[in-house]
Amino acid sequence: MIVIELIIVLAAIFLGARLGGIGIGYAGGLGVLVLALIGVKPGHIPFDVISIIMAVIAAISAMQIAGGLDYLVNQTEKLLRKNPKYITILAPIVTYFLTIFAGTGNISLATLPVIAEVAKEQGIKPCRPLSTAVVSAQIAITASPISAAVVYMSSVLEGHGVSYIHLLAVVIPSTLMAVLIMSFLVSKLFNSKLSDDPVYRKRLEEGLIELRGDKQMEIKPRAKASVLMFLLGVVCVVIYAIINSPSLGLVATPLMNTTNAILIIMLSVATLTTVFCGVETESILSSSTFKAGMSACICILGVAWLGDTFVSANIDWIKETAGSVIQSHPWLLAVIFFFASALLYSQAATAKALMPMALALNVSPLTAVASFAAVSGLFILPTYPTLVAAVQMDDTGTTRIGKFVFNHPFFIPGTIGVVLSVCFGFLLGSFIL
């Protein structure tokens, strides 16, 4: 039966990958249905993770309509154009902090055209900064104070002696150091000269390459205010989590958990942005950020529910077969997270589906925290929205998918970044936890 159930799960994920986008969420629900028909009890629906994404996306979408994203992109362009030669290193730093700030990697989509254009103007293969930028945003999800993945991890690790603050103290510096080193290695070890690329030369001869130049973006009057309000909301979430952390003991009985605090604060930020920045609510529903965020919710609903259903039904077997192996080789947990995330299509969904299994195997808190960054393997299959967008935005043709699917420019930088994040996680965690 376990083999049959596993085949059903993999078939659903494969179907979802073929459908693309929101289709993976649909296919996840179909997989749960088929498992239920053969007698498997459906697992838990990740409503907490979904609700966090919905609230954060609601606030970001309001900020986008108010002009906040345009303001951030404008500031990003100024930074990159001041230091164009170092774009392969600066671009991932920008997307890293934008994702940390927003709690979603979708915010990096707005910066990709700027990154591609500046690289092209400097004669640098756009695939270098685009690949490091996309990967950086994916890794940053595991370090953002308001991402669904981090909040979920904090909630399950509180009972194992790891507070929200301890978790951030490990994941933020470990992922940041990994991104910096990964970007430096890519800029130094790989050929970045655009004129050396045969596809680019062919497209240039055919007149398919266009240089747009430095375009002035019109910024709305209250764009900066919307960004400041969102930033204030993020700060409030962190402050609330610190005050109510059991490890500090400042509050005996917290009024609410961190998840509820994020929901309240983000919806309040969205309301204040809508009121004070003159945002039309109908425009929010049609914004690109809102559409992408709601699509992510459906994807997580399907695949996380499917994963939890399979794991919950077979947890005893998993303990018997994998428990001793994971205990003796902790790094294998990171490997499992890494490849599972490529199939589950989401850092939060992967953590939600597999972390309970890991903790049931009695892995140490250090192993759980250090391996957490490995749920960022969404770049393995070239189907993730930010990755696809990067390919489409590079008209030079350097950011392309190879014949063997896995040979694309995101794979090596992403693998380096994840491996370094896990290594630094073990190193820092041994001192902090």
Residue, then its C-alpha position, 0 to 999 in steps of 0.5 A: m500500500i505504501v508503494i501505491e500511495l507513493i506512486i499516487v503522490l508522485a503522479a499528482i505532483f508530476l501532473g501538477a508540474r506539467l500543468g504549471g502554475i496554479g495547476i500544481g495546487y489543483a493536482g495536489g487536491l486530486g491526489v488527496l482525493v485518490l488517496a481518500l478513495i483507497g482508504v487513506k485519511p486526509g491530512h491537515i490543511p495548512f490554513d495557518v500558512i495560507s492565511i499568512i501568505m494571504a495577509v502579507i500579499a494583501a498588504i504588498s498588493a496595496m503597496q504596489i497600487a500605491g506605487g511602493l513597488d515602483y519606488l523600490v524598483n527605482q531605488t534598485e535601478k539607481l543602486l545598480r547603475k551606480n555600480p554596474k560592474y558588480i551587478t552579479i553581486l549587488a543584484p542578489i543582495v537587493t533581491y535578498f533584502l527585498t524578500i526579507f522585507a516582504g516575506t515573498g519572493n514575488i517582489s523580486l519579479a519587478t527588479l528582474p527587467v532592471i537587472a537584465e538591462v543593466a547587465k546587457e549595457q555593461g556587456i555582462k551575460p544577464c544570466r549571471p546576475l539574473s540567476t544569482a538574484v532569483v536564487s537569492a530571493q528563494i533562499a531569503i524566504t527561509a530568513s524573512p521574519i514574516s514569511a509563512a515558512v519561517v513563522y511555521m518553523s518558529s511555531v513547531l520549534e518553540g516546543h523544542g527550545v528554539s524561539y523565534i529570535h533564536l531561529l532568526a539569529v541563525v537563518i538570517p546571517s547563515t543565508l546572507m553569508a551564503v548568498l554573498i559567497m555564492s554571488f562572488l563565486v559566480s562572478k569570478l569563476f564563470n565566464s560573464k562576457l556577453s560577446d562570448d555567447p554564440v546565441y547572443r551574437k546570433r540574436l544581435e545579427e538578427g536585430l533581436i536585441e534592444l537596449r532600452g537605456d535609463k528610463q525615468m519611472e514616474i513615482k506616485p506622490r505617496a509611494k514612499a509612505s506606503v513603503l514606510m507603512f509596510l516596513l513599520g508593519v514588519v518591525c511590529v511583527v518582529i517586536y511582538a514576537i520578541i516580547n512574547s517569546p517564551s525564552l525571554g519570559l516577558v509575558a506569561t500568557p501572550l494575547m495571541n500567537t505570532t501567526n495571528a499577530i501577522l494577520i492582524i498587523m498586515l491587514s491593518v497595514a493594508t487598510l492604512t495604505t488603502v486609506f492614506c494613499g488613496v488606493e482603489t480596492e478594485s485595483i488591488l484585486s487585479s494587481s500582479t502581486f495579488k494574482a501571484g500570491m493567491s495562486a501560491c495559496i492554491c498551490i500550497l493548499g494542494v501540495a502541502w495537504l497531499g504531502d501531509t496526508f501521505v506522511s501522516a498515514n505512513i509516519d510509523w513506517i518512515k520512523e522505522t526505515a529512516g529514523s536511524v539513518i537520519q540520526s547518524h547522518p543529519w545532513l541527509l535531512a537537508v538533502i530530503f528537503f532540497f529535492a522535495s521542495a522542487l516537487l512541492y513548489s514552495q518553501a512553506a509547503t515543504a516545511k509544513a509537509l516534512m518538518p513534522m516527520a523530521l521532528a518525529l524522527n527525533v532529529s536535534p533542533l540544530t539539525a532541523v534549523a540548519s537544514f531549513a534553508a534546503v527547502s529553497g530548492l525550487f530552482i531545480l526544475p525550471t518551472y518556478p514563476t521567478l525563474v521563468a520570468a528571468v528567462q523571458m526577460d533576457d532577450t540576449g538568450t543567455t538565460r536559457i533552459g538546456k536540452f536536459v532540463f536540469n542544465h540551466p543557469f540557476f542550478i549551480p548558483g542555487t545548489i552552491g547557495v543552499v549548501l553554504s546556507v546549510c553549512f553556515g546554519f550548522l556552524l552558527g547554530s552550534f553556538i546560538l542554539 
